[in-house]
Amino acid sequence: MLAKSTLVFLSVAEQGSFSKASRQLYLSPVAIMKQINLFEAEVGVQLFKRSKRGVTLTPAGEVLYQDAHQLQKQAQAALKRVRQLANQDPTIIRVGTSLLRSCEPLIHLWSQQTTQNAEFRIQIVPFTDDGLGLNQLLKMVGHQIDCFISPYDTIQLKRNFSIQKLGDYDCQIGVPTQNTLANKSALTWTDLDNQRLLLLKSGVSTTIDAIRQQLLQRRSTVALRNLNQFYDLSSFNQSVEQNSLIEVISPWATIHPNLKLLPMDWHYQIPYGLVYAKHPSPEIQKFVKLTAQLAAPTTEFDQL
């Protein structure tokens, strides 16, 4: 950032020799001497005393050296700051989202902390909730997308991905609006008697398996019907068309216009969190850590 003649002057002053300065600057000794002669002519004073043993600064040269040296330090500091700014472009975090697996909890967390958003920029990548869309999503994690928010009480997610817990969703019961139970504000275990209830099939979710087991222990007369290994929009259409109850989580309250979500007198919850690759990049690791801190400062990682 300093003029070439000034850099040559500083090198000669510090090396005490035209030849040593030439080696430092990859110039010939003749070129160095010419540059110094021109520089002295430009400033109008002699800067060096020449001798067979080398060169030394004159009093005027010493004053100029101190000022030029300080300018060089300031110039190097300014250059460092500029390069740091140039390297602070935000890291793009590609977040998958769908109706049933919305990224809204993540957006809510980051929207509250604008001072930390400068380091990361979130890019939303939509996907569908059918089998094809979900399978494609899982293959894209760590490649075309970086993460997604999902309930993760399933063996598949726990086995194949890293997960950072962000909270818990309450388990509720979806009731078709034509069902008489829709008039209630909450449900009890006995309300389920003589109803059909759609649940994920056994072995998919530990929480759903616990609900199923408690129903069996209570000898409930509810008729249990199996869903596939995941929820999609057809699950809710099936519930409404068959007038069947369906186990759901609280964020799905507006997922279907003919389905009313009601709390049960149980304490079942399903954890949700940030699902990402088993071997994430350092940038993704930092993003996950910051997200966990935003969700709860004392939250620890669940590397599942």
TAWOUR-V884832 format. One record per residue. N is the residue number from 1. RES is the residue in three letters. PSI is psi in whole degrees, -180 to 180 (none if undefined). OMEGA is omega as a letter, one per 40 degrees, with the letter a starting at -180 (* if undefined). NEAR is the number of other C-alpha atoms within 10 Angstrom. Layout:
n | res | psi | omega | near
N | RES | PSI | OMEGA | NEAR
N | RES | PSI | OMEGA | NEAR
This chain:
n | res | psi | omega | near
1 | MET | -24 | i | 10
2 | LEU | 158 | i | 11
3 | ALA | 151 | a | 7
4 | LYS | -42 | a | 11
5 | SER | -35 | i | 16
6 | THR | -41 | i | 18
7 | LEU | -40 | i | 16
8 | VAL | -43 | i | 23
9 | PHE | -46 | a | 25
10 | LEU | -42 | a | 19
11 | SER | -45 | i | 19
12 | VAL | -42 | a | 26
13 | ALA | -39 | a | 20
14 | GLU | -32 | a | 14
15 | GLN | -24 | a | 17
16 | GLY | 21 | a | 18
17 | SER | 139 | i | 21
18 | PHE | -40 | a | 25
19 | SER | -42 | i | 18
20 | LYS | -40 | i | 18
21 | ALA | -35 | i | 23
22 | SER | -39 | i | 20
23 | ARG | -36 | i | 11
24 | GLN | -37 | a | 13
25 | LEU | 2 | a | 15
26 | TYR | 42 | i | 10
27 | LEU | 162 | i | 14
28 | SER | 154 | i | 14
29 | PRO | -36 | i | 17
30 | VAL | -43 | i | 12
31 | ALA | -37 | i | 13
32 | ILE | -47 | a | 24
33 | MET | -40 | i | 19
34 | LYS | -41 | a | 11
35 | GLN | -40 | i | 17
36 | ILE | -42 | i | 21
37 | ASN | -43 | i | 15
38 | LEU | -39 | a | 13
39 | PHE | -43 | i | 19
40 | GLU | -39 | i | 17
41 | ALA | -35 | a | 12
42 | GLU | -43 | a | 9
43 | VAL | -18 | i | 9
44 | GLY | 13 | i | 9
45 | VAL | 158 | i | 12
46 | GLN | 130 | a | 16
47 | LEU | -25 | a | 25
48 | PHE | 146 | i | 22
49 | LYS | 123 | a | 12
50 | ARG | 142 | i | 14
51 | SER | 173 | i | 9
52 | LYS | -24 | a | 6
53 | ARG | -5 | i | 8
54 | GLY | -152 | a | 15
55 | VAL | 149 | i | 17
56 | THR | 155 | a | 19
57 | LEU | 141 | i | 19
58 | THR | 168 | i | 15
59 | PRO | -41 | i | 13
60 | ALA | -40 | i | 12
61 | GLY | -37 | i | 19
62 | GLU | -43 | i | 15
63 | VAL | -45 | a | 13
64 | LEU | -37 | a | 17
65 | TYR | -45 | a | 19
66 | GLN | -45 | a | 12
67 | ASP | -44 | a | 11
68 | ALA | -38 | i | 17
69 | HIS | -41 | i | 15
70 | GLN | -40 | i | 12
71 | LEU | -38 | i | 14
72 | GLN | -43 | i | 17
73 | LYS | -42 | i | 11
74 | GLN | -40 | i | 12
75 | ALA | -41 | i | 14
76 | GLN | -39 | i | 14
77 | ALA | -41 | i | 12
78 | ALA | -42 | i | 13
79 | LEU | -39 | i | 13
80 | LYS | -42 | i | 12
81 | ARG | -41 | i | 12
82 | VAL | -43 | i | 11
83 | ARG | -37 | i | 11
84 | GLN | -42 | i | 11
85 | LEU | -39 | a | 10
86 | ALA | -29 | a | 9
87 | ASN | 6 | a | 9
88 | GLN | 24 | i | 11
89 | ASP | 138 | a | 12
90 | PRO | 142 | i | 12
91 | THR | 128 | i | 15
92 | ILE | 123 | i | 14
93 | ILE | 115 | a | 17
94 | ARG | 115 | a | 19
95 | VAL | 121 | i | 24
96 | GLY | 147 | i | 25
97 | THR | 150 | i | 21
98 | SER | 180 | i | 19
99 | LEU | -42 | a | 16
100 | LEU | -19 | a | 18
101 | ARG | 65 | a | 21
102 | SER | 145 | i | 18
103 | CYS | 8 | a | 22
104 | GLU | -42 | i | 12
105 | PRO | -37 | i | 18
106 | LEU | -44 | i | 19
107 | ILE | -40 | a | 13
108 | HIS | -43 | a | 12
109 | LEU | -48 | a | 16
110 | TRP | -26 | i | 20
111 | SER | -19 | i | 12
112 | GLN | -12 | a | 11
113 | GLN | 72 | a | 11
114 | THR | -27 | a | 9
115 | THR | -25 | a | 9
116 | GLN | -10 | a | 12
117 | ASN | -19 | a | 14
118 | ALA | -28 | a | 12
119 | GLU | -27 | a | 13
120 | PHE | 147 | i | 18
121 | ARG | 127 | a | 14
122 | ILE | 132 | i | 15
123 | GLN | 124 | a | 13
124 | ILE | 130 | i | 16
125 | VAL | 108 | a | 17
126 | PRO | 149 | i | 15
127 | PHE | 164 | a | 16
128 | THR | 159 | a | 19
129 | ASP | 7 | i | 20
130 | ASP | 175 | a | 14
131 | GLY | -41 | a | 14
132 | LEU | -45 | a | 10
133 | GLY | -41 | a | 13
134 | LEU | -43 | i | 16
135 | ASN | -39 | i | 12
136 | GLN | -41 | i | 13
137 | LEU | -48 | a | 21
138 | LEU | -33 | i | 19
139 | LYS | -25 | a | 11
140 | MET | -19 | a | 15
141 | VAL | 127 | a | 21
142 | GLY | -5 | i | 18
143 | HIS | -81 | i | 11
144 | GLN | -23 | i | 13
145 | ILE | 160 | a | 20
146 | ASP | -31 | a | 22
147 | CYS | 170 | i | 30
148 | PHE | 160 | i | 24
149 | ILE | 134 | a | 25
150 | SER | 151 | i | 23
151 | PRO | 141 | a | 21
152 | TYR | 28 | i | 22
153 | ASP | 49 | i | 17
154 | THR | 146 | a | 17
155 | ILE | -39 | a | 12
156 | GLN | -48 | a | 12
157 | LEU | -43 | a | 17
158 | LYS | -36 | a | 15
159 | ARG | -37 | a | 10
160 | ASN | -9 | a | 14
161 | PHE | 162 | i | 22
162 | SER | 146 | a | 21
163 | ILE | 130 | i | 25
164 | GLN | 114 | a | 23
165 | LYS | 136 | i | 24
166 | LEU | -19 | a | 25
167 | GLY | -165 | i | 17
168 | ASP | 142 | i | 16
169 | TYR | 138 | i | 15
170 | ASP | 136 | i | 17
171 | CYS | 132 | a | 23
172 | GLN | -178 | i | 25
173 | ILE | 126 | i | 23
174 | GLY | 127 | a | 29
175 | VAL | 124 | i | 27
176 | PRO | 142 | a | 25
177 | THR | -22 | i | 16
178 | GLN | -9 | i | 14
179 | ASN | 142 | a | 15
180 | THR | -25 | i | 9
181 | LEU | -16 | a | 19
182 | ALA | -17 | i | 17
183 | ASN | -11 | a | 12
184 | LYS | 161 | i | 12
185 | SER | -15 | i | 11
186 | ALA | 161 | a | 15
187 | LEU | 152 | i | 17
188 | THR | 172 | i | 11
189 | TRP | -39 | a | 14
190 | THR | -23 | i | 11
191 | ASP | -23 | a | 14
192 | LEU | -16 | a | 18
193 | ASP | 139 | i | 15
194 | ASN | 16 | i | 11
195 | GLN | 163 | i | 17
196 | ARG | 139 | a | 18
197 | LEU | 123 | i | 22
198 | LEU | 126 | i | 23
199 | LEU | 155 | i | 24
200 | LEU | 145 | a | 20
201 | LYS | 159 | a | 17
202 | SER | 142 | i | 16
203 | GLY | -2 | a | 12
204 | VAL | -46 | a | 16
205 | SER | 129 | i | 19
206 | THR | -35 | i | 14
207 | THR | -46 | i | 17
208 | ILE | -37 | i | 22
209 | ASP | -37 | i | 16
210 | ALA | -40 | i | 13
211 | ILE | -45 | i | 16
212 | ARG | -44 | a | 16
213 | GLN | -40 | i | 13
214 | GLN | -37 | i | 13
215 | LEU | -41 | i | 17
216 | LEU | -40 | i | 13
217 | GLN | -34 | i | 9
218 | ARG | -5 | a | 10
219 | ARG | 42 | i | 10
220 | SER | 149 | i | 17
221 | THR | 13 | i | 14
222 | VAL | 141 | i | 18
223 | ALA | 114 | a | 14
224 | LEU | 134 | i | 20
225 | ARG | 137 | a | 14
226 | ASN | 135 | i | 11
227 | LEU | 179 | i | 17
228 | ASN | -161 | a | 14
229 | GLN | -1 | a | 16
230 | PHE | 162 | i | 16
231 | TYR | 138 | i | 17
232 | ASP | -180 | a | 18
233 | LEU | -27 | i | 14
234 | SER | -24 | i | 11
235 | SER | -40 | a | 15
236 | PHE | -34 | i | 24
237 | ASN | -41 | i | 15
238 | GLN | -43 | i | 15
239 | SER | -47 | a | 21
240 | VAL | -46 | a | 22
241 | GLU | -35 | a | 11
242 | GLN | 0 | a | 11
243 | ASN | 43 | a | 18
244 | SER | 143 | i | 20
245 | LEU | 159 | i | 29
246 | ILE | 135 | i | 26
247 | GLU | 132 | a | 18
248 | VAL | 178 | i | 23
249 | ILE | 156 | a | 22
250 | SER | -35 | a | 18
251 | PRO | -12 | a | 16
252 | TRP | 22 | a | 17
253 | ALA | -30 | a | 15
254 | THR | 24 | a | 12
255 | ILE | -26 | a | 14
256 | HIS | 132 | a | 15
257 | PRO | -20 | a | 11
258 | ASN | 24 | i | 16
259 | LEU | 128 | i | 25
260 | LYS | 126 | i | 23
261 | LEU | 128 | a | 27
262 | LEU | 141 | i | 23
263 | PRO | 151 | i | 19
264 | MET | 159 | i | 17
265 | ASP | 57 | i | 11
266 | TRP | 178 | a | 13
267 | HIS | 33 | a | 9
268 | TYR | 135 | i | 16
269 | GLN | 155 | i | 18
270 | ILE | 126 | a | 20
271 | PRO | 148 | i | 15
272 | TYR | 157 | a | 20
273 | GLY | -171 | a | 23
274 | LEU | 117 | a | 25
275 | VAL | 126 | a | 27
276 | TYR | 178 | a | 25
277 | ALA | 154 | i | 20
278 | LYS | -35 | a | 15
279 | HIS | 78 | a | 11
280 | PRO | 161 | i | 17
281 | SER | 163 | i | 12
282 | PRO | -35 | i | 9
283 | GLU | -43 | i | 14
284 | ILE | -39 | i | 20
285 | GLN | -42 | i | 14
286 | LYS | -41 | i | 13
287 | PHE | -44 | i | 16
288 | VAL | -43 | a | 20
289 | LYS | -44 | i | 17
290 | LEU | -39 | i | 15
291 | THR | -42 | i | 20
292 | ALA | -39 | i | 22
293 | GLN | -36 | i | 15
294 | LEU | -37 | a | 19
295 | ALA | -42 | i | 18
296 | ALA | 117 | a | 12
297 | PRO | -25 | a | 11
298 | THR | 5 | a | 9
299 | THR | 137 | i | 16
300 | GLU | 158 | a | 13
301 | PHE | 140 | i | 14
302 | ASP | 92 | i | 12
303 | GLN | 92 | a | 11
304 | LEU | none | * | 15
